[in-house]
């Protein structure tokens, strides 16, 4: 069983919320390119989460830092940054052009 804090499901939810927010903010319709970006952002989120869990397993002596301290913050910020970059590029490319 995976503990709630180690699960990527909450972070995957953030991908969908961020995608919907950016799409509404910039008047972008759901397109195949945006769907691909959402899938890529979900995969990136899962990869970063898996890297954090692997670091916890590889360096058990740093458990507190990686699980509760600065390491947890770094991994969270990395996930958020990747989400913004991947989804931001897709939304900016899909926004309506001024005539």
C-alpha positions as a Python dict, from the first residue, in 0.01 Angstrom:
ca = {
    (1, 'X'): (0, 0, 0),
    (2, 'X'): (127, 345, -90),
    (3, 'X'): (81, 620, 167),
    (4, 'X'): (-122, 923, 57),
    (5, 'X'): (183, 1151, 73),
    (6, 'X'): (382, 923, -157),
    (7, 'X'): (104, 882, -412),
    (8, 'X'): (116, 1085, -732),
    (9, 'X'): (-264, 1103, -761),
    (10, 'X'): (-297, 1435, -579),
    (11, 'X'): (-30, 1585, -803),
    (12, 'X'): (-198, 1446, -1113),
    (13, 'X'): (-514, 1627, -1006),
    (14, 'X'): (-311, 1949, -999),
    (15, 'X'): (-217, 1889, -1364),
    (16, 'X'): (-583, 1882, -1467),
    (17, 'X'): (-672, 2185, -1255),
    (18, 'X'): (-377, 2383, -1393),
    (19, 'X'): (-459, 2282, -1752),
    (20, 'X'): (-822, 2386, -1712),
    (21, 'X'): (-723, 2713, -1546),
    (22, 'X'): (-470, 2808, -1813),
    (23, 'X'): (-703, 2704, -2095),
    (24, 'X'): (-983, 2921, -1955),
    (25, 'X'): (-750, 3211, -1881),
    (26, 'X'): (-616, 3220, -2237),
    (27, 'X'): (-938, 3106, -2415),
    (28, 'X'): (-786, 2785, -2545),
    (29, 'X'): (-1010, 2499, -2653),
    (30, 'X'): (-929, 2138, -2577),
    (31, 'X'): (-723, 2018, -2870),
    (32, 'X'): (-514, 1710, -2943),
    (33, 'X'): (-200, 1913, -2868),
    (34, 'X'): (-335, 2016, -2527),
    (35, 'X'): (-432, 1656, -2449),
    (36, 'X'): (-78, 1545, -2537),
    (37, 'X'): (60, 1817, -2308),
    (38, 'X'): (-166, 1703, -2025),
    (39, 'X'): (-46, 1344, -2070),
    (40, 'X'): (317, 1461, -2076),
    (41, 'X'): (265, 1668, -1762),
    (42, 'X'): (108, 1366, -1587),
    (43, 'X'): (404, 1149, -1690),
    (44, 'X'): (653, 1415, -1575),
    (45, 'X'): (473, 1438, -1241),
    (46, 'X'): (488, 1062, -1197),
    (47, 'X'): (858, 1051, -1290),
    (48, 'X'): (950, 1321, -1037),
    (49, 'X'): (742, 1147, -770),
    (50, 'X'): (909, 814, -851),
    (51, 'X'): (1251, 983, -827),
    (52, 'X'): (1163, 1114, -481),
    (53, 'X'): (1051, 771, -365),
    (54, 'X'): (1366, 617, -514),
    (55, 'X'): (1576, 874, -329),
    (56, 'X'): (1396, 781, -6),
    (57, 'X'): (1478, 415, -67),
    (58, 'X'): (1837, 481, -175),
    (59, 'X'): (1919, 725, 106),
    (60, 'X'): (1722, 613, 412),
    (61, 'X'): (1950, 817, 637),
    (62, 'X'): (1806, 1132, 472),
    (63, 'X'): (1444, 1025, 519),
    (64, 'X'): (1341, 1329, 725),
    (65, 'X'): (1495, 1573, 477),
    (66, 'X'): (1346, 1401, 170),
    (67, 'X'): (1008, 1329, 322),
    (68, 'X'): (935, 1631, 542),
    (69, 'X'): (1213, 1885, 496),
    (70, 'X'): (1374, 2077, 216),
    (71, 'X'): (1402, 1777, -14),
    (72, 'X'): (1027, 1739, -16),
    (73, 'X'): (994, 2107, -105),
    (74, 'X'): (1248, 2076, -388),
    (75, 'X'): (1069, 1779, -542),
    (76, 'X'): (732, 1956, -509),
    (77, 'X'): (868, 2269, -677),
    (78, 'X'): (1023, 2059, -955),
    (79, 'X'): (685, 1898, -1023),
    (80, 'X'): (510, 2233, -1027),
    (81, 'X'): (771, 2388, -1256),
    (82, 'X'): (745, 2099, -1503),
    (83, 'X'): (365, 2126, -1502),
    (84, 'X'): (379, 2499, -1574),
    (85, 'X'): (638, 2465, -1851),
    (86, 'X'): (470, 2175, -2031),
    (87, 'X'): (116, 2308, -2003),
    (88, 'X'): (218, 2671, -2050),
    (89, 'X'): (387, 2598, -2382),
    (90, 'X'): (85, 2403, -2505),
    (91, 'X'): (-160, 2673, -2399),
    (92, 'X'): (47, 2955, -2548),
    (93, 'X'): (70, 2769, -2879),
    (94, 'X'): (-303, 2700, -2880),
    (95, 'X'): (-433, 3045, -2789),
    (96, 'X'): (-633, 3239, -3047),
    (97, 'X'): (-434, 3481, -3258),
    (98, 'X'): (-529, 3847, -3286),
    (99, 'X'): (-625, 3948, -3639),
}
